[in-house]
């Protein structure tokens, strides 16, 4: 069984790349179907598993995201 430490690693990579001004996203599930092709492309040894990909790069544009007011997303002691 694979340990879950890679989940934290992936999240830290996403946060760090954004903090440095890069765009990133994680690809999971999608990678399983194409695992062998990705291994060849990225020169990953056959005995290793490819659980997720985190492409990082310079975005051509940042998506505009409107934040909802806190009153809409926070519920104090009840839903």
Secondary structure, DSSP 8 states (H G I E B T S, - for coil): ---SHHHHHHHHHHHHHHHTT-EEEEE-SHHHHTHHHHHHHHT--TTS----EEEEE--SS--------HHHH--SS--
